[in-house]
């Protein structure tokens, strides 16, 4: 039994949607950037800070970090992260 034209079109549309979604998830220009909150947990130096005991992130030169600071963290969507600065408590 062969598939109807409508069924094949539906299968093709679903496959194209999955491919477009995977491409978007893996493409920085599609994925975009986002802002997050994090806490400084260590200051290893060389312009880096450790946030949430999880990852090292570059900071802006205008920001002098202190362990425990609540900071605004930018995910640029291309694998780069930046601490933008301390938030008021």
C-alpha positions in Angstrom: 0.0 0.0 0.0 1.5 3.3 -1.0 1.1 6.6 0.8 -1.2 9.3 -0.4 0.1 12.5 -1.8 -1.2 14.3 1.3 0.6 11.9 3.7 3.9 12.3 1.8 3.5 16.1 1.9 2.9 16.0 5.7 5.9 13.7 6.2 8.1 16.1 4.1 6.9 19.1 6.0 7.7 17.4 9.3 11.2 16.5 8.2 11.8 20.1 6.9 10.6 21.5 10.2 12.9 19.2 12.2 15.9 20.1 10.0 15.2 23.9 10.3 14.9 23.6 14.1 18.2 21.7 14.4 19.9 24.2 12.2 18.5 27.1 14.2 19.6 25.6 17.5 23.2 25.2 16.2 23.5 28.6 14.5 24.5 31.6 16.6 22.8 34.2 14.4 19.5 32.3 14.7 19.8 31.4 18.3 20.6 34.9 19.4 21.7 36.2 22.7 20.3 36.3 26.2 20.9 37.8 29.6 21.1 35.8 32.8 21.8 36.3 36.5 24.8 34.6 38.2 26.8 34.8 41.4 30.6 35.3 41.4 32.1 32.3 43.2 35.8 32.7 42.4 38.2 35.2 40.8 41.0 33.4 39.1 42.4 36.5 37.5 43.4 37.5 34.0 40.1 39.2 33.4 38.1 36.1 34.3 35.6 35.2 37.1 33.9 32.0 38.0 30.2 32.1 38.2 27.9 29.7 40.1 30.9 27.3 40.6 30.2 26.3 37.0 32.2 28.2 34.4 34.8 30.9 33.9 33.6 34.0 32.1 35.3 37.2 30.9 34.4 40.4 32.7 34.4 44.0 31.6 37.4 46.0 32.7 35.1 48.6 34.4 33.8 45.9 36.8 35.9 45.0 39.8 34.5 41.6 41.0 34.0 40.4 44.6 33.0 36.9 45.5 29.3 36.8 46.2 28.4 39.6 43.8 25.1 39.1 41.9 26.0 39.9 38.3 24.4 40.3 34.9 25.8 37.7 32.5 25.5 38.0 28.7 25.4 34.9 26.5 26.2 36.2 23.1 24.9 33.1 21.3 28.2 32.2 19.7 29.7 30.5 22.7 31.1 33.7 24.3 29.9 34.9 27.7 30.6 38.2 29.4 29.9 39.5 32.9 28.5 43.0 32.3 28.6 44.1 35.9 27.2 43.9 39.4 23.5 44.3 40.1 22.2 46.2 43.1 20.8 44.1 46.0 
